[in-house]
């Protein structure tokens, strides 16, 4: 993750299942702020979409969520960030 002041944080996790991945997304959501960049890296089926979907749901998004594997930038309108 990168913040506007260019500080960096790298987090590498191995989560046991989809529930744990969704819980992490919900926990990360309140930590996001405008201008923050979050990079996701991982092969097909590792849980990137599950994480992003849970994160966006925690922020109030109710629409569909596309897989981050296939897009460079996907815009989701969230009032807080």
N, CA, C and O atoms as a GROMACS GRO file, in nm:
protein
  324
    1UNK      N    1   0.085  -0.116   0.000
    1UNK     CA    2   0.000   0.000   0.000
    1UNK      C    3   0.090   0.123   0.000
    1UNK      O    4   0.194   0.125   0.065
    2UNK      N    5   0.050   0.224  -0.072
    2UNK     CA    6   0.123   0.350  -0.076
    2UNK      C    7   0.028   0.462  -0.033
    2UNK      O    8  -0.089   0.462  -0.070
    3UNK      N    9   0.078   0.554   0.044
    3UNK     CA   10  -0.001   0.668   0.087
    3UNK      C   11   0.048   0.792   0.014
    3UNK      O   12   0.153   0.788  -0.050
    4UNK      N   13  -0.027   0.904   0.021
    4UNK     CA   14   0.014   1.026  -0.048
    4UNK      C   15   0.153   1.075  -0.007
    4UNK      O   16   0.220   1.142  -0.086
    5UNK      N   17   0.198   1.044   0.114
    5UNK     CA   18   0.332   1.088   0.154
    5UNK      C   19   0.438   0.985   0.117
    5UNK      O   20   0.552   0.994   0.162
    6UNK      N   21   0.401   0.887   0.035
    6UNK     CA   22   0.491   0.786  -0.022
    6UNK      C   23   0.546   0.686   0.080
    6UNK      O   24   0.646   0.620   0.052
    7UNK      N   25   0.483   0.675   0.196
    7UNK     CA   26   0.524   0.568   0.286
    7UNK      C   27   0.469   0.437   0.231
    7UNK      O   28   0.367   0.435   0.162
    8UNK      N   29   0.537   0.329   0.260
    8UNK     CA   30   0.497   0.200   0.207
    8UNK      C   31   0.480   0.099   0.318
    8UNK      O   32   0.544   0.105   0.423
    9UNK      N   33   0.391   0.006   0.293
    9UNK     CA   34   0.370  -0.105   0.385
    9UNK      C   35   0.346  -0.228   0.298
    9UNK      O   36   0.261  -0.227   0.209
   10UNK      N   37   0.420  -0.333   0.324
   10UNK     CA   38   0.399  -0.459   0.253
   10UNK      C   39   0.344  -0.560   0.351
   10UNK      O   40   0.396  -0.578   0.461
   11UNK      N   41   0.238  -0.626   0.310
   11UNK     CA   42   0.173  -0.726   0.394
   11UNK      C   43   0.157  -0.852   0.312
   11UNK      O   44   0.092  -0.850   0.208
   12UNK      N   45   0.214  -0.961   0.357
   12UNK     CA   46   0.201  -1.090   0.290
   12UNK      C   47   0.133  -1.186   0.387
   12UNK      O   48   0.182  -1.211   0.497
   13UNK      N   49   0.021  -1.239   0.344
   13UNK     CA   50  -0.056  -1.329   0.430
   13UNK      C   51  -0.094  -1.456   0.355
   13UNK      O   52  -0.116  -1.453   0.234
   14UNK      N   53  -0.103  -1.564   0.426
   14UNK     CA   54  -0.163  -1.686   0.375
   14UNK      C   55  -0.284  -1.713   0.463
   14UNK      O   56  -0.271  -1.750   0.580
   15UNK      N   57  -0.400  -1.694   0.405
   15UNK     CA   58  -0.524  -1.711   0.481
   15UNK      C   59  -0.580  -1.850   0.455
   15UNK      O   60  -0.571  -1.901   0.343
   16UNK      N   61  -0.639  -1.912   0.556
   16UNK     CA   62  -0.680  -2.052   0.543
   16UNK      C   63  -0.801  -2.077   0.454
   16UNK      O   64  -0.816  -2.186   0.399
   17UNK      N   65  -0.890  -1.977   0.438
   17UNK     CA   66  -1.011  -2.002   0.361
   17UNK      C   67  -1.076  -1.870   0.318
   17UNK      O   68  -1.030  -1.761   0.352
   18UNK      N   69  -1.187  -1.884   0.244
   18UNK     CA   70  -1.260  -1.769   0.191
   18UNK      C   71  -1.315  -1.681   0.302
   18UNK      O   72  -1.315  -1.558   0.289
   19UNK      N   73  -1.360  -1.740   0.411
   19UNK     CA   74  -1.414  -1.662   0.523
   19UNK      C   75  -1.307  -1.573   0.584
   19UNK      O   76  -1.332  -1.456   0.613
   20UNK      N   77  -1.188  -1.627   0.603
   20UNK     CA   78  -1.078  -1.548   0.659
   20UNK      C   79  -1.039  -1.435   0.564
   20UNK      O   80  -1.006  -1.325   0.609
   21UNK      N   81  -1.044  -1.461   0.434
   21UNK     CA   82  -1.012  -1.358   0.334
   21UNK      C   83  -1.116  -1.247   0.338
   21UNK      O   84  -1.081  -1.129   0.334
   22UNK      N   85  -1.244  -1.284   0.344
   22UNK     CA   86  -1.351  -1.184   0.351
   22UNK      C   87  -1.341  -1.104   0.481
   22UNK      O   88  -1.363  -0.982   0.480
   23UNK      N   89  -1.309  -1.168   0.590
   23UNK     CA   90  -1.293  -1.096   0.717
   23UNK      C   91  -1.181  -0.994   0.709
   23UNK      O   92  -1.193  -0.883   0.761
   24UNK      N   93  -1.071  -1.031   0.645
   24UNK     CA   94  -0.959  -0.937   0.627
   24UNK      C   95  -1.004  -0.816   0.546
   24UNK      O   96  -0.969  -0.703   0.580
   25UNK      N   97  -1.080  -0.839   0.439
   25UNK     CA   98  -1.131  -0.727   0.359
   25UNK      C   99  -1.213  -0.631   0.442
   25UNK      O  100  -1.199  -0.509   0.428
   26UNK      N  101  -1.298  -0.684   0.528
   26UNK     CA  102  -1.379  -0.599   0.615
   26UNK      C  103  -1.295  -0.521   0.715
   26UNK      O  104  -1.329  -0.408   0.750
   27UNK      N  105  -1.187  -0.582   0.761
   27UNK     CA  106  -1.099  -0.515   0.857
   27UNK      C  107  -1.011  -0.409   0.792
   27UNK      O  108  -0.976  -0.310   0.855
   28UNK      N  109  -0.977  -0.429   0.665
   28UNK     CA  110  -0.894  -0.332   0.594
   28UNK      C  111  -0.972  -0.208   0.551
   28UNK      O  112  -0.916  -0.099   0.542
   29UNK      N  113  -1.101  -0.224   0.525
   29UNK     CA  114  -1.183  -0.115   0.470
   29UNK      C  115  -1.172   0.015   0.549
   29UNK      O  116  -1.153   0.120   0.487
   30UNK      N  117  -1.184   0.016   0.680
   30UNK     CA  118  -1.178   0.143   0.752
   30UNK      C  119  -1.038   0.206   0.754
   30UNK      O  120  -1.023   0.322   0.794
   31UNK      N  121  -0.937   0.132   0.711
   31UNK     CA  122  -0.801   0.186   0.710
   31UNK      C  123  -0.767   0.262   0.581
   31UNK      O  124  -0.664   0.330   0.575
   32UNK      N  125  -0.852   0.250   0.479
   32UNK     CA  126  -0.825   0.316   0.351
   32UNK      C  127  -0.856   0.465   0.359
   32UNK      O  128  -0.943   0.509   0.434
   33UNK      N  129  -0.782   0.542   0.279
   33UNK     CA  130  -0.805   0.686   0.274
   33UNK      C  131  -0.781   0.735   0.132
   33UNK      O  132  -0.714   0.667   0.054
   34UNK      N  133  -0.834   0.852   0.096
   34UNK     CA  134  -0.817   0.904  -0.040
   34UNK      C  135  -0.670   0.913  -0.079
   34UNK      O  136  -0.586   0.960  -0.002
   35UNK      N  137  -0.640   0.867  -0.200
   35UNK     CA  138  -0.504   0.872  -0.251
   35UNK      C  139  -0.423   0.747  -0.223
   35UNK      O  140  -0.314   0.731  -0.278
   36UNK      N  141  -0.472   0.660  -0.138
   36UNK     CA  142  -0.400   0.537  -0.106
   36UNK      C  143  -0.407   0.443  -0.226
   36UNK      O  144  -0.510   0.433  -0.292
   37UNK      N  145  -0.298   0.375  -0.252
   37UNK     CA  146  -0.291   0.275  -0.358
   37UNK      C  147  -0.270   0.140  -0.294
   37UNK      O  148  -0.179   0.122  -0.212
   38UNK      N  149  -0.353   0.044  -0.331
   38UNK     CA  150  -0.340  -0.092  -0.279
   38UNK      C  151  -0.310  -0.183  -0.398
   38UNK      O  152  -0.386  -0.188  -0.494
   39UNK      N  153  -0.198  -0.255  -0.390
   39UNK     CA  154  -0.158  -0.349  -0.495
   39UNK      C  155  -0.190  -0.490  -0.448
   39UNK      O  156  -0.156  -0.528  -0.336
   40UNK      N  157  -0.255  -0.566  -0.534
   40UNK     CA  158  -0.281  -0.706  -0.503
   40UNK      C  159  -0.201  -0.792  -0.600
   40UNK      O  160  -0.198  -0.766  -0.720
   41UNK      N  161  -0.138  -0.893  -0.547
   41UNK     CA  162  -0.057  -0.981  -0.630
   41UNK      C  163  -0.087  -1.126  -0.591
   41UNK      O  164  -0.092  -1.160  -0.473
   42UNK      N  165  -0.108  -1.208  -0.691
   42UNK     CA  166  -0.132  -1.349  -0.664
   42UNK      C  167  -0.190  -1.416  -0.785
   42UNK      O  168  -0.248  -1.352  -0.873
   43UNK      N  169  -0.175  -1.545  -0.791
   43UNK     CA  170  -0.225  -1.623  -0.903
   43UNK      C  171  -0.377  -1.633  -0.906
   43UNK      O  172  -0.447  -1.581  -0.818
   44UNK      N  173  -0.426  -1.700  -1.009
   44UNK     CA  174  -0.570  -1.721  -1.021
   44UNK      C  175  -0.620  -1.806  -0.905
   44UNK      O  176  -0.559  -1.907  -0.870
   45UNK      N  177  -0.731  -1.764  -0.847
   45UNK     CA  178  -0.795  -1.843  -0.744
   45UNK      C  179  -0.740  -1.827  -0.603
   45UNK      O  180  -0.777  -1.904  -0.514
   46UNK      N  181  -0.654  -1.728  -0.581
   46UNK     CA  182  -0.598  -1.713  -0.446
   46UNK      C  183  -0.683  -1.627  -0.355
   46UNK      O  184  -0.659  -1.623  -0.234
   47UNK      N  185  -0.783  -1.557  -0.409
   47UNK     CA  186  -0.874  -1.481  -0.324
   47UNK      C  187  -0.874  -1.331  -0.342
   47UNK      O  188  -0.930  -1.260  -0.259
   48UNK      N  189  -0.813  -1.280  -0.448
   48UNK     CA  190  -0.809  -1.135  -0.470
   48UNK      C  191  -0.949  -1.077  -0.483
   48UNK      O  192  -0.980  -0.975  -0.421
   49UNK      N  193  -1.034  -1.141  -0.561
   49UNK     CA  194  -1.171  -1.091  -0.579
   49UNK      C  195  -1.249  -1.100  -0.450
   49UNK      O  196  -1.325  -1.008  -0.417
   50UNK      N  197  -1.233  -1.207  -0.376
   50UNK     CA  198  -1.301  -1.222  -0.246
   50UNK      C  199  -1.261  -1.109  -0.153
   50UNK      O  200  -1.346  -1.051  -0.085
   51UNK      N  201  -1.132  -1.078  -0.148
   51UNK     CA  202  -1.083  -0.971  -0.063
   51UNK      C  203  -1.141  -0.836  -0.106
   51UNK      O  204  -1.191  -0.761  -0.022
   52UNK      N  205  -1.134  -0.806  -0.235
   52UNK     CA  206  -1.184  -0.677  -0.285
   52UNK      C  207  -1.334  -0.666  -0.266
   52UNK      O  208  -1.384  -0.561  -0.227
   53UNK      N  209  -1.407  -0.773  -0.293
   53UNK     CA  210  -1.553  -0.771  -0.276
   53UNK      C  211  -1.589  -0.741  -0.130
   53UNK      O  212  -1.676  -0.658  -0.104
   54UNK      N  213  -1.525  -0.807  -0.036
   54UNK     CA  214  -1.554  -0.784   0.107
   54UNK      C  215  -1.516  -0.643   0.149
   54UNK      O  216  -1.588  -0.580   0.226
   55UNK      N  217  -1.404  -0.595   0.099
   55UNK     CA  218  -1.360  -0.460   0.130
   55UNK      C  219  -1.461  -0.356   0.079
   55UNK      O  220  -1.500  -0.265   0.152
   56UNK      N  221  -1.503  -0.372  -0.045
   56UNK     CA  222  -1.601  -0.278  -0.103
   56UNK      C  223  -1.737  -0.288  -0.034
   56UNK      O  224  -1.802  -0.186  -0.013
   57UNK      N  225  -1.780  -0.407   0.002
   57UNK     CA  226  -1.907  -0.423   0.074
   57UNK      C  227  -1.899  -0.351   0.209
   57UNK      O  228  -1.995  -0.287   0.251
   58UNK      N  229  -1.786  -0.362   0.276
   58UNK     CA  230  -1.768  -0.295   0.406
   58UNK      C  231  -1.772  -0.144   0.391
   58UNK      O  232  -1.805  -0.073   0.486
   59UNK      N  233  -1.739  -0.094   0.272
   59UNK     CA  234  -1.742   0.049   0.245
   59UNK      C  235  -1.877   0.095   0.191
   59UNK      O  236  -1.897   0.214   0.166
   60UNK      N  237  -1.972   0.001   0.173
   60UNK     CA  238  -2.106   0.038   0.131
   60UNK      C  239  -2.140   0.010  -0.014
   60UNK      O  240  -2.253   0.036  -0.055
   61UNK      N  241  -2.047  -0.042  -0.093
   61UNK     CA  242  -2.076  -0.073  -0.234
   61UNK      C  243  -2.168  -0.194  -0.241
   61UNK      O  244  -2.144  -0.296  -0.176
   62UNK      N  245  -2.274  -0.183  -0.320
   62UNK     CA  246  -2.371  -0.292  -0.331
   62UNK      C  247  -2.378  -0.352  -0.471
   62UNK      O  248  -2.449  -0.450  -0.491
   63UNK      N  249  -2.307  -0.297  -0.567
   63UNK     CA  250  -2.310  -0.348  -0.704
   63UNK      C  251  -2.215  -0.464  -0.723
   63UNK      O  252  -2.160  -0.518  -0.628
   64UNK      N  253  -2.198  -0.502  -0.849
   64UNK     CA  254  -2.107  -0.612  -0.880
   64UNK      C  255  -1.962  -0.567  -0.861
   64UNK      O  256  -1.931  -0.448  -0.865
   65UNK      N  257  -1.875  -0.664  -0.842
   65UNK     CA  258  -1.733  -0.638  -0.824
   65UNK      C  259  -1.659  -0.727  -0.923
   65UNK      O  260  -1.671  -0.850  -0.918
   66UNK      N  261  -1.583  -0.665  -1.011
   66UNK     CA  262  -1.507  -0.742  -1.110
   66UNK      C  263  -1.377  -0.792  -1.053
   66UNK      O  264  -1.322  -0.736  -0.958
   67UNK      N  265  -1.329  -0.898  -1.111
   67UNK     CA  266  -1.201  -0.954  -1.069
   67UNK      C  267  -1.089  -0.853  -1.093
   67UNK      O  268  -1.079  -0.799  -1.204
   68UNK      N  269  -1.005  -0.826  -0.993
   68UNK     CA  270  -0.894  -0.734  -1.014
   68UNK      C  271  -0.785  -0.794  -1.101
   68UNK      O  272  -0.694  -0.722  -1.143
   69UNK      N  273  -0.792  -0.923  -1.131
   69UNK     CA  274  -0.691  -0.987  -1.215
   69UNK      C  275  -0.696  -0.935  -1.358
   69UNK      O  276  -0.593  -0.928  -1.425
   70UNK      N  277  -0.813  -0.900  -1.407
   70UNK     CA  278  -0.829  -0.870  -1.548
   70UNK      C  279  -0.839  -0.722  -1.581
   70UNK      O  280  -0.855  -0.687  -1.698
   71UNK      N  281  -0.830  -0.635  -1.484
   71UNK     CA  282  -0.840  -0.492  -1.512
   71UNK      C  283  -0.721  -0.419  -1.454
   71UNK      O  284  -0.664  -0.460  -1.353
   72UNK      N  285  -0.683  -0.310  -1.520
   72UNK     CA  286  -0.577  -0.225  -1.465
   72UNK      C  287  -0.633  -0.128  -1.362
   72UNK      O  288  -0.572  -0.107  -1.257
   73UNK      N  289  -0.748  -0.069  -1.393
   73UNK     CA  290  -0.814   0.024  -1.302
   73UNK      C  291  -0.963  -0.002  -1.309
   73UNK      O  292  -1.021  -0.011  -1.417
   74UNK      N  293  -1.024  -0.015  -1.195
   74UNK     CA  294  -1.169  -0.032  -1.185
   74UNK      C  295  -1.218   0.072  -1.086
   74UNK      O  296  -1.170   0.078  -0.972
   75UNK      N  297  -1.313   0.155  -1.129
   75UNK     CA  298  -1.363   0.264  -1.046
   75UNK      C  299  -1.489   0.219  -0.972
   75UNK      O  300  -1.584   0.168  -1.032
   76UNK      N  301  -1.488   0.239  -0.840
   76UNK     CA  302  -1.606   0.215  -0.756
   76UNK      C  303  -1.630   0.343  -0.678
   76UNK      O  304  -1.541   0.392  -0.610
   77UNK      N  305  -1.751   0.398  -0.688
   77UNK     CA  306  -1.784   0.521  -0.620
   77UNK      C  307  -1.820   0.488  -0.475
   77UNK      O  308  -1.921   0.424  -0.447
   78UNK      N  309  -1.734   0.533  -0.384
   78UNK     CA  310  -1.755   0.515  -0.242
   78UNK      C  311  -1.748   0.655  -0.181
   78UNK      O  312  -1.648   0.725  -0.197
   79UNK      N  313  -1.851   0.695  -0.112
   79UNK     CA  314  -1.859   0.834  -0.065
   79UNK      C  315  -1.747   0.871   0.032
   79UNK      O  316  -1.703   0.986   0.032
   80UNK      N  317  -1.701   0.777   0.114
   80UNK     CA  318  -1.602   0.811   0.216
   80UNK      C  319  -1.462   0.830   0.158
   80UNK      O  320  -1.383   0.908   0.212
   81UNK      N  321  -1.430   0.760   0.049
   81UNK     CA  322  -1.294   0.771  -0.006
   81UNK      C  323  -1.296   0.801  -0.154
   81UNK      O  324  -1.190   0.813  -0.215
   0.00000   0.00000   0.00000
